[in-house]
Each structure stands twice: as structure tokens, then as C-alpha cells.
Amino acid sequence: MELSVVQTTLLSLLIAVVLFLPLTVHKVEENLEAFLFLCGMFAVTVSQVWSGHLVLTALEDPIKITLAVLVAGLLFRKFNKQLQKLTQKAVKVLGLRATLFAIVFILGITSSLITAIIAALILSEVTVMLPLERKGRIKLVVYSCFAIGMGAVLTSIGEPLGTVVLSKLSGAPHYADFFFLIDHLGWFVLGGIVFMSGLASAIRDNPIQKAPGPKPADAGQEEHTVKSIVIRAAKVYLFVMALVFLGDGLKPLAMQTISHLSASWLYWINMLSAVLDNATLAAIEVTPDISTRTLTFLLMSLIVSGGMLIPGNIPNIICASKLGIKSKEWAKAAVGLGAVIMVAYFILLNAFL
């Protein structure tokens, strides 16, 4: 559909609001799920794309993720002590730095098989059991979510982005199979995961006893009450529903402005993935006649920028909800890092493709 000037202006302003209000207004930050839900409804209203199918999709899409969060929360509640002993043993045997490296690397590499959701749930549980202050925990989560986002894109199993791309390229001329994205992105993704793992291993070892707040065991007990698990799952449901509305509401603007741009332009404009579902952007941008060079540019920009803000990726949402990480805290650890990685990949992609 063709948007009017008024619609285009309102949707463009909405993107700015979604990007900056959670970082500047405390009440918005505290109620991010409700804020994004209202923004999503506003976007759908402005774009005039309300439909029964959209409402049904918004109600259905969060169910699997919410059930995964709920079931995993209950399982981790039951086996919390065993997981805590295993984590402590790993730190004792390997040392903290090697353990941090291993956590990020293993979750990043396996996320394409165990799914980004399961990887994020494991991460959120293990993080609170490590002898790190809050600042160190946030860094670990951010580095890990970058790695998980990178790794999960490599197959149709890991996250919806890979599913969308492989589906759209399954015919001529690409005939994309299960290993298509591994073949084209594998080395770039592996390098990113190793880099994130290295950053995690460099997190300073500050004993948890020096930091305010409960020790890991106490924190685990507080986080694993049935009430807290149910509330956290409900928040994830609302968050994902909000992103469905926001993605569909902004889709006409994206189709009108970015669907026919060059690889370099797509690369930088895809930083919108920090607040939009990357699968939605991929559905707009990926066509059967796309070149592998352009595909690599747009996918790398989507998966990197998706780690920069909490709404950018499902692992971010799950971990931020579980660990109570605020928008400002996430942005402080992730935006600058993400910008550096974007520049680095842009140089590498231009040099090797």
C-alpha cells in the first residue's frame, strides 16, 4: 500500500519514539512491554492494516515462546541446585574467565540447533550463578545475546529469520538447503562468536560479595517462585505481541522506503532491527533474485543490530525480563559495541565479497 505524507511522518516519528523514549523516560523503561504494545497498536492504526488475521497472529505468535519460558522456568526451579553446583564446579575447574568464554561460545555455536530461545533461557539461569557483579552480568548477557543472535540465523531451526530466508530462496536460482546460510555466513558468524567470547572472558572478576544485593543462591530462590515465573512469562507474551503489531504496523513504511536499496544502503538502514523484528525486515528485503553479496550484507546487519537494544531480538527480551535489565543498562553495554561491530563487518564484507 502507498502511504500518505502524514502516515509516513507519523510512522517515522514513532520509530524515533520507540528508539529513544525507553532510554530517557524512567516510567517508560519500567513499563516497556505496555509501552511497546501501545506503540504497536498506534502503528497498525496509522498504517490502516487492522485485520482479524493480524489480531489472531498477534495472539498466537507469542504462545510458543511464552510456553517455553514458563516450562523452562518451572524446570529450572526444580533443578536449580544441580545447575548451580555444575556452574560452580566449572568455575572452580576452568577458572572464571575460561568459563565465561565457554558459555558465550557454546551458546552461540549451538543456538542454531537448540534454538535461540532455549539458549537464552539457559543463559539467563546460568548468569545469576556466576560470581559477577551486576555490571559484569549485564555485559555477559549482552555479549552472549549478540553471539546467540549470530549463531541462530544459520539454520531454519534457530530463529524465524533463518526460516524466512531459506523459505524465500528455496527455489531458483539459489535452491537454498539446510546448509545454505552456513556456507555463506559461517565464517563471518564464527568470527563474531569468537570475538564475543573473548570479550566475555575479559570481564573483570569482581567478587559478588562486594556488590550490593543478594548472592547467587538467594537470587535464584527469589527468581524461581511460581508467581515470578508466571509474571515473567506473561510479560514475554505481551512483549512479543507488541512486536507483532509494531512490525506489521511499520511494514508498509519499510516496503515503501527500503525494499529496493543497494547492499550498502540496506546494511545501515537495517539498524532498524534494533527495534523491529528482523524476520519482518528480511521478508521485505529478500527476494529470489537477490545476489549472495547483498544477502550477506543485509543478514549480517540484521543480526548485529538486533543485539543493540532489548526489543531487537527474542534472546534479549527473555534475558532482560528474567534478570531485570533496564533499557538504559542494555543500551550502555550494547549500542557502542554494536556500532563498532557494524563498522568492522562493513569493512570486512566490502573487502572479501
C-alpha positions in Angstrom: 0.0 0.0 0.0 1.1 3.6 -0.7 1.4 5.7 2.5 0.4 9.3 2.6 2.8 12.0 3.7 1.0 12.2 7.1 1.2 8.4 7.6 4.9 8.4 6.6 5.7 11.2 9.0 3.8 9.7 11.9 5.4 6.3 11.5 8.9 7.9 11.2 8.3 9.8 14.4 7.1 6.6 16.0 10.4 4.9 15.2 12.2 7.8 16.9 9.9 7.5 20.0 10.5 3.7 20.2 14.2 4.2 20.0 14.7 7.0 22.5 11.8 7.1 25.0 12.8 3.9 26.8 16.3 5.3 27.3 15.2 8.7 28.6 11.9 8.3 30.5 12.0 6.1 33.6 8.3 5.2 33.6 8.6 4.0 30.0 11.6 2.0 30.9 9.8 0.4 33.8 6.8 -0.5 31.7 8.5 -1.3 28.4 6.1 -4.1 27.4 3.0 -1.9 27.8 4.7 1.0 26.0 5.7 -1.1 23.0 2.2 -2.6 22.9 0.6 0.9 22.7 3.2 1.9 20.0 2.3 -1.3 18.1 -1.4 -0.5 18.1 -0.7 3.1 17.1 1.5 1.9 14.2 -1.2 -0.6 13.0 -3.9 2.2 13.3 -1.8 4.7 11.3 -1.0 2.2 8.6 -4.6 1.1 8.5 -3.7 -2.6 8.5 -6.0 -3.8 11.2 -7.5 -7.2 10.4 -8.8 -10.3 12.1 -5.8 -12.2 10.8 -3.4 -9.8 12.3 -5.1 -9.9 15.7 -5.1 -13.7 15.6 -1.4 -13.8 14.6 -0.6 -11.4 17.5 -2.4 -13.7 19.9 -0.9 -16.9 18.6 2.7 -16.0 17.8 3.8 -15.4 21.4 2.3 -18.7 22.7 5.3 -21.0 21.9 7.8 -18.6 23.3 5.7 -18.0 26.4 5.2 -21.7 27.0 9.0 -22.2 26.6 9.7 -19.5 29.1 7.1 -20.9 31.5 8.1 -24.6 31.2 11.8 -23.8 31.4 11.3 -21.6 34.4 9.5 -24.4 36.2 12.2 -27.0 35.2 15.0 -24.7 36.3 13.1 -24.1 39.6 13.2 -27.9 40.1 16.8 -28.4 39.1 18.2 -25.1 40.3 20.6 -26.6 42.9 22.0 -29.1 40.5 22.6 -26.4 37.8 24.2 -24.2 40.4 26.6 -27.0 41.5 27.6 -27.7 37.9 28.2 -24.0 37.3 30.3 -23.6 40.4 32.3 -26.7 39.5 33.0 -25.3 36.0 34.3 -22.1 37.5 36.4 -24.0 40.0 38.0 -26.3 37.4 38.3 -24.0 34.4 38.5 -20.6 36.2 36.0 -17.8 35.7 37.5 -16.4 32.5 37.5 -19.7 30.7 34.0 -20.4 31.9 32.7 -17.1 30.6 34.4 -17.8 27.2 32.9 -21.3 27.1 29.4 -20.1 28.0 29.2 -17.5 25.2 30.9 -19.7 22.6 28.9 -22.8 23.3 25.5 -21.0 23.3 26.5 -19.1 20.2 27.5 -22.1 18.3 24.6 -24.4 19.4 21.8 -21.8 19.2 21.1 -22.7 15.5 20.3 -26.3 16.7 18.8 -25.8 20.2 17.0 -22.5 19.1 17.8 -19.0 20.3 15.0 -19.3 22.9 16.5 -22.3 24.7 20.0 -20.8 24.5 18.7 -17.5 26.1 16.8 -19.4 28.8 20.0 -21.4 29.7 22.0 -18.1 29.7 19.6 -16.3 32.0 19.7 -19.1 34.5 23.5 -19.6 34.5 24.3 -15.9 34.7 22.9 -15.4 38.2 25.0 -18.3 39.4 28.3 -16.8 38.4 30.5 -14.7 40.9 30.0 -11.4 39.0 28.6 -8.0 40.0 25.6 -6.7 38.2 27.6 -4.7 35.7 29.6 -7.9 34.8 26.4 -9.9 34.5 24.9 -7.4 32.1 28.0 -7.5 29.9 28.0 -11.3 29.8 24.3 -11.3 28.8 24.8 -8.7 26.1 27.8 -10.5 24.6 26.0 -13.8 24.8 22.9 -12.4 23.1 25.0 -11.0 20.3 26.6 -14.4 19.9 23.2 -16.3 20.1 21.7 -14.0 17.5 24.6 -14.6 15.2 24.6 -18.3 15.6 20.8 -18.9 15.4 20.5 -17.4 11.9 22.5 -20.2 10.3 19.6 -22.7 10.1 15.9 -22.8 9.8 15.6 -24.1 13.3 17.5 -21.4 15.3 15.1 -18.5 14.8 12.4 -17.2 12.4 14.9 -15.1 10.4 16.7 -18.2 9.0 13.3 -19.8 8.3 12.1 -16.9 6.3 15.3 -16.6 4.3 15.6 -20.2 3.4 11.9 -20.4 2.5 12.1 -17.5 0.1 15.3 -18.8 -1.5 14.4 -22.4 -1.8 13.7 -22.2 -5.5 15.8 -21.0 -8.5 18.4 -19.6 -8.7 19.6 -20.3 -5.2 17.9 -23.6 -4.3 18.8 -22.9 -0.6 19.0 -26.0 1.5 19.7 -26.5 5.2 23.3 -25.6 4.8 22.9 -22.6 2.6 23.3 -19.9 5.3 26.1 -21.9 6.9 28.0 -21.9 3.6 27.5 -18.1 3.0 27.7 -16.7 6.6 29.5 -19.4 8.5 33.0 -17.8 8.8 31.6 -14.3 9.5 29.4 -15.7 12.2 32.1 -17.8 13.7 34.4 -14.8 13.9 31.7 -12.8 15.6 31.0 -15.5 18.2 34.7 -16.0 19.0 35.1 -12.2 19.4 32.1 -12.0 21.8 33.5 -15.0 23.7 36.8 -13.2 24.0 35.1 -10.0 25.3 33.2 -12.1 27.9 36.5 -13.7 29.1 37.9 -10.2 29.7 35.1 -9.3 32.1 36.8 -8.3 35.4 36.5 -10.8 38.2 34.7 -8.8 40.9 33.5 -11.0 43.7 29.8 -10.9 44.2 30.2 -10.3 47.9 31.5 -6.8 47.1 28.4 -5.9 45.2 25.1 -4.8 46.8 22.2 -7.2 46.5 21.8 -11.0 47.2 24.2 -13.7 46.5 23.5 -16.0 43.6 21.8 -18.7 45.6 19.4 -16.2 47.2 18.7 -14.5 43.9 17.9 -17.9 42.4 15.3 -18.6 45.2 13.7 -15.3 44.6 13.6 -15.7 40.9 12.1 -19.2 41.0 8.9 -18.7 42.9 5.9 -19.9 40.8 4.4 -16.3 40.9 7.6 -14.7 39.5 7.8 -17.4 36.7 4.2 -16.8 35.7 4.6 -13.0 35.7 7.8 -13.2 33.7 6.1 -15.4 31.1 3.1 -13.0 30.9 5.5 -10.1 30.3 7.2 -12.0 27.5 3.8 -12.8 25.9 2.9 -9.1 25.9 6.3 -8.1 24.6 6.1 -10.5 21.6 2.6 -9.5 20.9 3.6 -5.8 20.9 6.4 -6.6 18.4 4.0 -8.4 16.1 1.8 -5.2 16.0 4.8 -2.9 15.7 6.3 -5.0 12.9 3.1 -5.2 10.8 2.3 -1.5 11.5 5.7 -0.4 10.3 5.9 -2.9 7.4 4.3 -0.5 4.8 6.8 2.2 5.6 9.7 -0.3 5.3 8.3 -1.6 2.0 8.0 1.9 0.6 11.4 3.1 1.7 14.0 0.2 1.8 12.8 -2.7 -0.3 14.9 -1.7 -3.4 18.1 -0.2 -1.9 21.6 -1.3 -2.7 23.6 -3.7 -0.4 25.4 -0.8 1.3 22.3 1.2 2.0 20.4 -1.8 3.3 23.3 -2.6 5.6 23.0 0.6 7.5 19.2 1.1 7.3 18.8 -2.4 8.7 19.9 -0.9 12.1 16.2 -0.6 12.5 16.4 -4.2 13.5 17.3 -2.8 17.0 13.6 -2.2 17.5 11.9 -4.2 14.7 11.7 -8.0 14.2 14.5 -8.9 11.9 12.4 -11.6 10.2 9.9 -8.9 9.2 12.7 -6.9 7.5 14.1 -10.0 5.9 10.6 -10.9 4.5 10.5 -7.4 2.8 14.1 -7.3 1.5 14.9 -10.9 0.5 13.7 -11.9 -3.0 14.6 -14.9 -5.1 16.7 -12.8 -7.4 18.8 -11.3 -4.6 22.6 -11.7 -5.0 24.5 -13.6 -2.4 26.6 -10.5 -1.7 23.5 -8.4 -1.0 22.1 -11.2 1.1 25.2 -11.4 3.2 25.3 -7.7 3.8 21.6 -7.4 4.9 21.7 -10.5 7.1 24.9 -9.5 9.0 23.5 -6.1 9.6 20.2 -7.5 10.9 21.8 -10.0 13.3 24.3 -7.5 14.7 21.9 -4.5 15.1 19.4 -6.9 16.7 21.6 -7.1 19.7 21.8 -3.4 20.3 18.5 -2.8 22.1 16.2 -5.1 24.1 13.4 -5.2 21.5 15.8 -6.2 18.8 15.8 -10.0 19.4 14.0 -12.6 21.4 17.1 -13.6 23.5 17.4 -10.0 24.6 13.8 -9.9 25.6 14.0 -13.2 27.6 17.2 -12.3 29.4 16.2 -8.7 30.2 12.9 -9.9 31.6 14.5 -12.7 33.6 17.3 -10.6 35.0 15.6 -7.3 35.3 17.9 -5.5 32.9 16.7 -2.0 32.1 16.8 -0.4 28.6 19.5 2.1 29.6 21.7 -0.6 31.1 21.3 -2.7 27.9 22.0 0.3 25.6 25.0 1.3 27.6 26.6 -2.1 27.2 25.4 -2.8 23.6 24.9 0.2 21.4 28.5 1.3 21.2 29.7 -2.2 20.9 27.2 -2.9 18.2 28.2 0.2 16.2 31.9 -0.9 16.3 30.9 -4.4 15.1 28.8 -2.9 12.3 31.7 -0.8 11.0 34.1 -3.8 11.3 31.8 -6.1 9.4 31.1 -3.5 6.7 34.8 -3.2 6.1 35.3 -7.0 6.1 32.3 -7.6 3.8 33.5 -5.0 1.3 37.0 -6.5 1.4 36.0 -10.1 0.9 32.8 -10.1 -1.1 
